[in-house]
């Protein structure tokens, strides 16, 4: 699995297309960096760039972009709605895949030191990279903005972490750090700037100060006016969307606006957004409005509509959702993305992977999909209208399981390859033998974990499958019979793959517990499948 860090530098230029493009090209020309998004704001006079790469590559990409900005941006002439203190105002590093937060802190430190040494500019560390608690949040460092820097830099407590304590008029200062994924989310209002800011103060965690905190945790906010759009915005940063969700910010803004008799006219995402944040919003609106929407594409469309994400410009999920831009299998094509005939040929090739584990996962995924199909062939039809509420409950577990089981097709192949790589490690010295042994044992545990996860996922479907067998459209009887046997085949495959990988694990307690669990799951599968088939036969008679 590739190691990926996301870098999101914010430059203080949102109007001059030549400057914006020059900075883009500086990133694009950096080996190993992939530029995902460029979001320029004329009123804020700020452009947010998003690119990914290996840790060492994104540091180089950020430095190349900063060098271009140093030549082309002069802060003495800068005006804009967004708070700022430098030409490169902020440059965070975010872990995406296979990288820890600690490694992103090292990226920020390396970038900050090199930037200060090469360009002779003051650099502050913030977020997870902050050296002191007072510099953890960006607003604290940026207080007073560019205009306050000449005096601020004279104060000992605001000596930069890297670079001189002297004011560089053309540049200002830069903050760099490491953080979780931040969502920049702006809600549109037909109001004044002051009204939008009033709402922001009520919502943001900082509120109006220590004595008047806002309602939403891990949210920063400000109100501003976009002249080019002729509307105001409550501009927010969601520092942790798992603490305060996208839809929560939107709904709370709507509630505040209603109290002021102000119309909300959609919203805007700046930069990229994690898929889960969108799907969480979809779940919220489906539950709130009692909607039945299964497909990921349709759930995203629902959120775009409910939040008005396309109110200012088209919202293309393929260009705005980070998982769609950076697939987790890297540049090589995943097994499940290949045509069926190519997957079958690869299974039949003279190689150990993909093997029985991947085939078992594929079989179980197709079983879950068939059950989902049988439910959908019952749902929404006039003669089965009385079953609609039941189908709404029974179909989603199969739909979700199909996606989970499909992902295990590739995970099983990768787990097996990891075991093989561990076995190739050198073993000439006692230390090398110990490292190899530990790596092999960890690889075997992972090789057990994947089929065990398959078995647990299949086991979770038996209650819904039993209920479906009692009421499903009988035109789908054979489909549900095949679904039951395909799920059982997946369970058998999981059982055999767990057994073969347990054989060489040295932890006897782990082996005994895992063997007992997988044996129990297999026996239960045999019983459940027999019941499903009997019920379907009885209904046919």
C-alpha positions as CSV (number, residue, x, y, z in Angstrom):
1,X,0.0,0.0,0.0
2,X,1.4,3.4,-1.0
3,X,2.3,5.9,1.7
4,X,0.4,9.2,1.1
5,X,0.5,12.6,2.7
6,X,-1.8,15.4,1.7
7,X,-0.4,19.0,1.6
8,X,-2.8,21.9,1.5
9,X,-0.9,25.2,1.1
10,X,-2.9,28.4,1.2
11,X,-1.4,31.2,-0.9
12,X,-2.4,34.9,-0.6
13,X,-3.4,35.3,-4.3
14,X,-6.8,34.6,-5.7
15,X,-7.1,36.9,-8.7
16,X,-3.9,36.8,-10.8
17,X,-4.2,33.7,-13.0
18,X,-0.6,33.8,-14.0
19,X,0.6,33.6,-10.4
20,X,-2.0,30.9,-9.6
21,X,-0.9,28.8,-12.5
22,X,2.8,29.3,-11.8
23,X,2.4,27.9,-8.3
24,X,0.3,25.1,-9.7
25,X,3.1,24.2,-12.2
26,X,5.7,24.3,-9.4
27,X,3.8,21.5,-7.7
28,X,3.0,19.5,-10.9
29,X,6.7,19.5,-11.9
30,X,7.8,18.1,-8.6
31,X,8.5,14.3,-9.0
32,X,6.1,12.2,-6.9
33,X,3.5,14.9,-6.3
34,X,0.0,14.7,-7.7
35,X,-2.0,18.0,-7.8
36,X,-5.6,17.2,-7.0
37,X,-7.3,20.6,-6.7
38,X,-6.8,24.3,-7.1
39,X,-9.5,26.5,-5.5
40,X,-9.1,30.2,-6.0
41,X,-11.3,32.8,-4.3
42,X,-11.4,36.4,-5.8
43,X,-12.9,38.1,-2.7
44,X,-10.8,36.3,-0.3
45,X,-7.8,36.8,-2.6
46,X,-6.6,33.4,-1.6
47,X,-6.0,30.1,-3.4
48,X,-6.0,26.7,-1.7
49,X,-3.9,24.0,-3.4
50,X,-4.3,20.3,-2.6
51,X,-1.7,17.7,-3.6
52,X,-0.5,14.3,-2.4
53,X,2.6,12.2,-2.5
54,X,5.1,10.4,-0.4
55,X,6.2,12.4,2.7
56,X,9.5,13.4,1.2
57,X,7.9,14.4,-2.1
58,X,5.2,16.6,-0.7
59,X,7.8,18.5,1.3
60,X,9.7,19.2,-1.9
61,X,6.5,20.1,-3.7
62,X,5.6,22.6,-1.0
63,X,9.0,24.2,-1.2
64,X,8.9,24.5,-4.9
65,X,5.5,26.2,-4.6
66,X,6.8,28.6,-2.0
67,X,9.8,29.5,-4.2
68,X,7.4,30.5,-6.9
69,X,5.3,32.5,-4.5
70,X,8.4,34.3,-3.2
71,X,9.1,35.6,-6.7
72,X,5.5,36.5,-7.6
73,X,3.5,37.6,-4.5
74,X,4.1,40.9,-2.6
75,X,2.1,41.1,0.6
76,X,2.5,44.9,0.7
77,X,-0.2,45.0,-2.0
78,X,-2.5,42.3,-0.6
79,X,-6.1,42.9,0.3
80,X,-8.8,40.2,0.9
81,X,-11.6,39.0,3.1
82,X,-9.7,36.0,4.5
83,X,-7.5,36.4,7.6
84,X,-3.8,36.1,6.5
85,X,-0.3,36.9,7.6
86,X,1.9,35.7,4.7
87,X,2.3,35.1,1.0
88,X,2.2,31.4,1.9
89,X,-0.1,31.8,4.8
90,X,-0.4,28.3,6.0
91,X,0.9,24.9,4.9
92,X,-0.5,21.9,6.7
93,X,0.5,18.2,6.2
94,X,-2.2,15.6,6.7
95,X,-1.9,11.8,6.9
96,X,-3.9,10.1,4.2
97,X,-2.7,6.5,4.0
98,X,0.0,4.4,5.6
99,X,1.5,7.5,7.3
100,X,1.2,8.5,11.0
101,X,0.6,11.9,12.4
102,X,4.1,11.9,13.8
103,X,5.5,11.5,10.3
104,X,3.4,14.5,9.2
105,X,4.9,16.5,12.1
106,X,8.4,15.6,10.8
107,X,7.2,16.8,7.3
108,X,6.2,20.2,8.8
109,X,9.4,20.5,10.7
110,X,11.5,19.7,7.7
111,X,9.5,22.1,5.5
112,X,9.6,24.9,8.0
113,X,13.3,24.7,8.5
114,X,14.2,24.5,4.8
115,X,11.8,27.3,4.0
116,X,13.3,29.6,6.7
117,X,16.9,28.8,5.7
118,X,16.4,29.2,2.0
119,X,14.1,32.2,1.8
120,X,15.0,33.9,5.1
121,X,11.4,34.2,6.3
122,X,9.8,33.6,9.8
123,X,8.0,30.3,10.1
124,X,5.7,29.1,13.0
125,X,4.7,25.5,13.8
126,X,1.0,24.9,14.6
127,X,-1.4,22.0,15.2
128,X,0.2,18.7,16.1
129,X,3.6,20.2,15.3
130,X,3.2,23.1,17.7
131,X,6.1,23.4,20.2
132,X,3.9,25.3,22.8
133,X,0.2,25.2,23.6
134,X,-0.2,28.9,22.7
135,X,0.7,28.1,19.1
136,X,-1.5,25.1,18.7
137,X,-4.4,26.9,16.9
138,X,-3.9,28.9,13.7
139,X,-6.1,31.9,14.8
140,X,-3.8,32.4,17.8
141,X,-0.7,32.6,15.6
142,X,-2.4,34.7,13.0
143,X,-3.9,37.2,15.5
144,X,-3.4,40.7,14.2
145,X,-2.6,39.3,10.7
146,X,0.1,40.6,8.4
147,X,-0.3,44.2,9.6
148,X,0.6,43.3,13.2
149,X,3.7,41.3,12.3
150,X,6.3,44.2,12.5
151,X,5.5,44.7,16.2
152,X,4.6,41.1,17.0
153,X,8.0,39.8,15.8
154,X,9.7,42.0,18.3
155,X,8.1,40.2,21.2
156,X,10.1,37.3,22.7
157,X,6.9,35.1,23.0
158,X,6.3,35.4,19.3
159,X,9.8,34.6,18.1
160,X,9.4,32.2,15.1
161,X,10.2,28.5,15.4
162,X,12.4,28.9,12.3
163,X,13.9,31.9,10.6
164,X,14.5,35.4,11.6
165,X,12.5,37.5,14.1
166,X,12.6,40.3,11.6
167,X,9.8,41.5,9.4
168,X,9.9,40.6,5.7
169,X,7.5,43.0,4.1
170,X,7.0,41.2,0.8
171,X,6.4,37.8,2.5
172,X,5.1,38.3,6.0
173,X,5.2,34.9,7.9
174,X,4.2,31.3,7.3
175,X,2.5,28.7,9.6
176,X,3.1,25.1,8.9
177,X,2.0,22.0,10.9
178,X,0.3,18.7,10.9
179,X,-3.4,18.1,11.5
180,X,-6.4,15.8,10.7
181,X,-8.4,16.4,7.5
182,X,-10.0,19.8,7.7
183,X,-13.1,20.6,5.8
184,X,-13.5,24.2,4.6
185,X,-17.3,24.7,4.4
186,X,-19.1,27.9,3.6
187,X,-22.8,28.5,3.9
188,X,-24.4,31.2,1.6
189,X,-26.7,33.9,3.0
190,X,-28.6,36.7,1.4
191,X,-27.5,39.0,4.2
192,X,-24.9,41.5,5.3
193,X,-21.3,40.6,6.3
194,X,-22.2,41.6,9.9
195,X,-25.2,39.3,10.1
196,X,-23.1,36.4,8.7
197,X,-20.4,37.1,11.2
198,X,-22.9,37.2,14.1
199,X,-24.0,33.7,13.2
200,X,-20.4,32.5,12.9
201,X,-19.7,33.8,16.4
202,X,-22.7,31.9,17.8
203,X,-21.6,28.7,16.2
204,X,-17.8,28.5,16.3
205,X,-16.2,26.8,19.3
206,X,-14.3,30.0,20.2
207,X,-17.5,32.0,20.3
208,X,-17.1,35.6,21.3
209,X,-14.4,34.7,23.8
210,X,-13.8,32.6,27.0
211,X,-16.9,33.8,28.6
212,X,-19.2,33.3,25.6
213,X,-18.2,30.1,23.8
214,X,-20.0,28.9,20.7
215,X,-22.1,25.8,20.3
216,X,-20.1,23.7,17.9
217,X,-16.9,21.8,19.0
218,X,-13.9,21.7,16.6
219,X,-15.4,24.4,14.4
220,X,-13.8,27.7,13.4
221,X,-15.9,30.4,11.8
222,X,-16.1,33.9,10.4
223,X,-18.6,35.9,8.4
224,X,-17.6,37.7,5.2
225,X,-19.1,39.1,1.9
226,X,-18.3,37.8,-1.6
227,X,-18.6,40.7,-3.9
228,X,-18.3,38.6,-7.0
229,X,-21.3,36.5,-5.9
230,X,-23.3,39.3,-4.2
231,X,-23.9,37.3,-1.1
232,X,-22.5,36.7,2.4
233,X,-21.1,33.5,3.8
234,X,-20.7,31.9,7.2
235,X,-17.2,30.5,6.5
236,X,-16.3,27.6,8.7
237,X,-13.4,25.2,9.1
238,X,-14.4,21.7,10.5
239,X,-11.3,20.6,12.3
240,X,-12.8,17.1,13.0
241,X,-15.9,16.2,11.1
242,X,-16.4,13.1,13.3
243,X,-17.0,15.5,16.2
244,X,-19.1,18.1,14.4
245,X,-20.5,16.9,11.1
246,X,-21.0,18.8,7.8
247,X,-24.8,18.6,8.1
248,X,-24.7,19.8,11.7
249,X,-22.9,23.0,10.7
250,X,-25.4,23.5,7.8
251,X,-28.5,22.8,9.9
252,X,-27.3,25.0,12.8
253,X,-26.6,27.9,10.4
254,X,-30.1,27.5,8.9
255,X,-31.6,27.6,12.4
256,X,-29.6,30.8,13.3
257,X,-30.6,32.4,10.0
258,X,-34.2,31.6,10.5
259,X,-34.2,33.4,13.8
260,X,-32.9,36.5,11.9
261,X,-35.3,36.0,9.0
262,X,-32.4,35.5,6.6
263,X,-32.5,33.1,3.6
264,X,-29.9,30.4,3.3
265,X,-29.1,29.8,-0.4
266,X,-26.9,26.8,-0.5
267,X,-23.3,26.2,0.5
268,X,-19.8,25.7,-0.8
269,X,-17.0,23.2,-0.1
270,X,-13.5,24.7,-0.6
271,X,-10.9,22.1,-1.7
272,X,-11.6,18.4,-1.1
273,X,-13.8,16.5,1.2
274,X,-13.6,12.9,2.7
275,X,-16.3,10.5,1.3
276,X,-17.4,9.6,4.9
277,X,-18.3,13.2,5.6
278,X,-20.7,13.2,2.7
279,X,-22.1,9.8,3.5
280,X,-22.7,10.8,7.1
281,X,-24.7,13.7,5.9
282,X,-26.7,11.3,3.6
283,X,-27.5,9.1,6.6
284,X,-28.7,12.1,8.5
285,X,-31.1,13.3,5.8
286,X,-32.3,9.8,5.0
287,X,-33.2,9.3,8.7
288,X,-34.6,12.8,9.1
289,X,-36.9,12.5,6.0
290,X,-37.5,8.7,6.2
291,X,-35.9,8.2,2.8
292,X,-34.7,4.9,1.3
293,X,-31.6,5.6,-0.8
294,X,-29.0,2.8,-1.2
295,X,-26.5,3.6,-3.9
296,X,-23.5,5.7,-3.0
297,X,-23.9,7.9,-6.1
298,X,-27.5,8.7,-5.2
299,X,-26.7,9.4,-1.6
300,X,-24.0,11.9,-2.7
301,X,-26.5,13.5,-5.0
302,X,-29.0,13.8,-2.1
303,X,-26.4,15.6,0.0
304,X,-25.4,17.9,-2.9
305,X,-29.1,18.8,-3.2
306,X,-29.9,19.2,0.5
307,X,-26.7,21.3,1.3
308,X,-26.9,23.2,-2.0
309,X,-23.3,22.4,-2.8
310,X,-23.7,23.3,-6.4
311,X,-25.2,26.7,-5.7
312,X,-22.1,28.7,-6.7
313,X,-20.4,26.2,-9.1
314,X,-20.9,22.6,-10.2
315,X,-20.0,20.0,-7.7
316,X,-18.4,17.0,-9.4
317,X,-17.9,14.2,-6.8
318,X,-15.1,12.7,-9.0
319,X,-13.1,15.9,-8.6
320,X,-14.0,16.9,-5.1
321,X,-14.0,13.6,-3.0
322,X,-10.5,12.6,-2.0
323,X,-11.1,8.9,-2.1
324,X,-12.2,9.1,-5.8
325,X,-9.0,11.0,-6.6
326,X,-6.6,8.8,-4.7
327,X,-7.8,5.1,-4.8
328,X,-6.3,3.0,-2.0
329,X,-4.9,0.4,-4.4
330,X,-2.5,3.0,-5.9
331,X,-1.7,3.2,-9.6
332,X,-2.2,-0.5,-10.2
333,X,-5.7,-1.7,-11.0
334,X,-7.4,-3.5,-8.2
335,X,-8.8,-7.0,-8.7
336,X,-12.4,-5.9,-8.3
337,X,-12.0,-3.1,-10.9
338,X,-11.0,-5.6,-13.6
339,X,-13.5,-7.1,-16.0
340,X,-14.8,-10.5,-14.8
341,X,-13.0,-12.4,-17.5
342,X,-9.7,-10.8,-16.5
343,X,-10.3,-11.6,-12.8
344,X,-11.1,-15.2,-13.7
345,X,-7.9,-15.5,-15.8
346,X,-5.9,-14.0,-13.0
347,X,-7.3,-16.5,-10.5
348,X,-6.4,-19.3,-13.0
349,X,-2.8,-18.0,-13.6
350,X,0.3,-19.7,-12.1
351,X,0.5,-17.5,-9.1
352,X,-0.5,-17.9,-5.4
353,X,-2.6,-14.7,-5.3
354,X,-5.4,-14.1,-6.0
355,X,-6.4,-17.5,-4.6
356,X,-9.1,-19.2,-2.5
357,X,-9.5,-16.3,-0.1
358,X,-10.2,-13.8,-2.8
359,X,-12.6,-16.2,-4.6
360,X,-14.4,-16.8,-1.2
361,X,-14.8,-13.1,-0.7
362,X,-16.1,-12.7,-4.3
363,X,-18.6,-15.5,-3.9
364,X,-19.9,-14.1,-0.6
365,X,-20.2,-10.6,-2.2
366,X,-22.2,-12.0,-5.0
367,X,-24.4,-13.8,-2.5
368,X,-25.1,-10.6,-0.6
369,X,-25.7,-8.8,-3.9
370,X,-28.2,-11.4,-5.0
371,X,-30.1,-11.1,-1.7
372,X,-30.1,-7.4,-2.1
373,X,-31.5,-7.8,-5.7
374,X,-34.2,-10.1,-4.5
375,X,-35.3,-7.6,-1.9
376,X,-35.3,-4.7,-4.5
377,X,-37.4,-6.9,-6.9
378,X,-40.0,-7.0,-4.1
379,X,-39.8,-3.4,-2.9
380,X,-41.8,-0.7,-4.6
381,X,-44.1,-3.1,-6.5
382,X,-47.8,-2.6,-6.2
383,X,-48.6,-6.2,-5.3
384,X,-46.0,-6.2,-2.5
385,X,-46.7,-2.7,-1.3
386,X,-47.5,-4.0,2.2
387,X,-43.9,-5.2,2.4
388,X,-42.3,-1.9,1.6
389,X,-41.5,-1.1,5.3
390,X,-40.1,-4.6,5.8
391,X,-37.9,-4.4,2.6
392,X,-36.5,-1.0,3.8
393,X,-35.2,-2.8,6.9
394,X,-34.0,-6.0,5.2
395,X,-32.2,-4.7,2.0
396,X,-29.6,-2.3,3.5
397,X,-27.6,-5.0,5.5
398,X,-27.1,-6.9,2.2
399,X,-26.2,-3.8,0.3
400,X,-23.6,-2.8,2.9
401,X,-22.2,-6.3,3.2
402,X,-21.8,-6.6,-0.5
403,X,-19.5,-3.6,-0.5
404,X,-17.6,-4.8,2.6
405,X,-17.1,-8.3,1.1
406,X,-16.0,-6.9,-2.3
407,X,-13.2,-4.9,-0.6
408,X,-12.0,-8.2,1.0
409,X,-11.2,-9.6,-2.5
410,X,-8.2,-7.3,-2.8
411,X,-7.4,-7.3,1.0
412,X,-7.0,-11.0,1.0
413,X,-4.6,-10.9,-1.9
414,X,-2.6,-8.1,-0.3
415,X,-2.5,-10.0,3.0
416,X,-1.0,-13.1,1.4
417,X,1.6,-11.0,-0.5
418,X,2.6,-9.4,2.8
419,X,3.2,-12.8,4.3
420,X,5.4,-13.8,1.3
421,X,7.4,-10.6,1.7
422,X,8.0,-11.3,5.4
423,X,9.3,-14.7,4.6
424,X,11.8,-13.2,2.2
425,X,13.4,-11.1,5.0
426,X,17.1,-11.9,5.8
427,X,17.9,-14.3,8.6
428,X,21.7,-14.4,8.8
429,X,22.0,-13.0,12.3
430,X,19.9,-13.6,15.5
431,X,18.6,-10.1,15.3
432,X,17.5,-10.6,11.6
433,X,15.9,-13.9,12.5
434,X,13.9,-12.3,15.3
435,X,12.7,-9.5,13.1
436,X,11.8,-12.0,10.4
437,X,9.9,-14.2,12.8
438,X,7.9,-11.3,14.2
439,X,7.1,-10.0,10.7
440,X,6.0,-13.5,9.6
441,X,3.8,-13.9,12.7
442,X,2.2,-10.5,12.1
443,X,1.7,-11.4,8.4
444,X,0.0,-14.6,9.4
445,X,-2.3,-12.9,11.8
446,X,-3.4,-10.5,9.0
447,X,-3.9,-13.4,6.7
448,X,-6.2,-14.9,9.3
449,X,-8.0,-11.6,10.0
450,X,-9.3,-11.1,6.5
451,X,-11.1,-14.4,6.1
452,X,-12.3,-14.2,9.7
453,X,-13.8,-10.7,8.8
454,X,-15.5,-12.4,5.8
455,X,-17.0,-15.0,8.1
456,X,-18.2,-12.5,10.6
457,X,-19.8,-10.3,7.9
458,X,-21.6,-13.3,6.4
459,X,-22.8,-14.5,9.8
460,X,-24.4,-11.1,10.4
461,X,-26.7,-11.6,7.4
462,X,-28.5,-14.8,8.5
463,X,-31.3,-13.1,10.5
464,X,-32.2,-10.8,7.5
465,X,-31.9,-13.7,5.1
466,X,-34.3,-15.8,7.1
467,X,-36.9,-13.0,7.1
468,X,-36.4,-12.3,3.4
469,X,-37.0,-16.0,2.6
470,X,-40.4,-15.7,4.3
471,X,-41.7,-12.8,2.2
472,X,-39.6,-12.3,-0.9
473,X,-41.1,-12.1,-4.3
474,X,-41.3,-15.8,-5.4
475,X,-40.2,-14.8,-8.9
476,X,-36.8,-14.4,-7.2
477,X,-36.9,-17.8,-5.4
478,X,-34.0,-19.3,-7.3
479,X,-32.0,-16.1,-6.9
480,X,-32.3,-16.3,-3.1
481,X,-31.4,-20.0,-3.1
482,X,-28.2,-19.2,-5.1
483,X,-27.6,-16.3,-2.7
484,X,-27.8,-18.6,0.3
485,X,-25.4,-21.1,-1.2
486,X,-23.0,-18.4,-2.4
487,X,-22.8,-17.0,1.2
488,X,-22.2,-20.5,2.5
489,X,-19.5,-21.0,-0.1
490,X,-17.8,-17.8,1.1
491,X,-18.0,-19.1,4.7
492,X,-16.4,-22.4,3.7
493,X,-13.7,-20.5,1.9
494,X,-13.1,-18.4,5.0
495,X,-12.9,-21.5,7.2
496,X,-10.3,-23.2,5.1
497,X,-8.2,-20.1,4.8
498,X,-8.3,-19.4,8.5
499,X,-7.2,-23.0,9.1
500,X,-4.2,-23.0,6.8
501,X,-2.9,-19.7,8.1
502,X,-3.4,-20.7,11.8
503,X,-1.2,-23.7,11.3
504,X,2.1,-21.7,11.6
505,X,1.0,-19.2,14.2
506,X,2.9,-19.8,17.5
507,X,0.4,-18.2,19.9
508,X,-1.6,-21.2,21.1
509,X,-4.2,-19.1,22.9
510,X,-4.9,-17.1,19.7
511,X,-5.0,-20.3,17.6
512,X,-7.5,-22.0,20.0
513,X,-9.8,-19.0,20.2
514,X,-9.8,-18.3,16.5
515,X,-10.3,-22.0,15.6
516,X,-13.3,-22.2,18.0
517,X,-14.8,-19.1,16.5
518,X,-14.5,-20.0,12.9
519,X,-15.7,-23.6,13.5
520,X,-18.8,-22.2,15.3
521,X,-19.5,-19.8,12.4
522,X,-19.3,-22.5,9.8
523,X,-21.7,-24.8,11.7
524,X,-24.1,-22.0,12.1
525,X,-23.9,-21.2,8.4
526,X,-24.8,-24.8,7.5
527,X,-27.8,-24.7,9.8
528,X,-29.0,-21.2,8.5
529,X,-28.6,-22.1,4.8
530,X,-30.6,-25.3,5.3
531,X,-33.4,-23.3,7.0
532,X,-33.5,-20.7,4.2
533,X,-33.7,-23.4,1.5
534,X,-36.5,-25.2,3.5
535,X,-38.5,-22.0,3.9
536,X,-38.3,-21.3,0.2
537,X,-39.3,-24.8,-0.7
538,X,-42.3,-24.6,1.6
539,X,-43.5,-21.4,0.1
540,X,-43.2,-22.8,-3.4
541,X,-45.4,-25.8,-2.4
